[in-house]
Amino acid sequence: MTTDDTDSKPKRASKKEAQPSFEDAFTQLKETVSALEAGGLTLDEATKLFDKGMRLAKACNELLTAAELKITRLQRSFGEQMAMIDDESPLPNYEPDEEDDA
């Protein structure tokens, strides 16, 4: 009798599911640092926590870098759009009516 091995293999989470949000990763990082600072750990436990902390710090850094890049792109895109508007049609000067003064 043959069995299908695809069901018995663990399914890999997609990259989005595997990476926590920045806030979650940062909270876990703070907890990890606190546990290391508190002491009372075996060398093995401390090493594992340090490794976890380094992975969390890397994840936080990657998320911050991605956010910074996105903001930079949005600013550049907005600047380009505004330059096109300025080049194509200058905005008319605003002249208040007498009603606006009231």
Helices and strands as residue ranges (DSSP letters): H 15-18, H 22-38, H 43-88, H 98-101
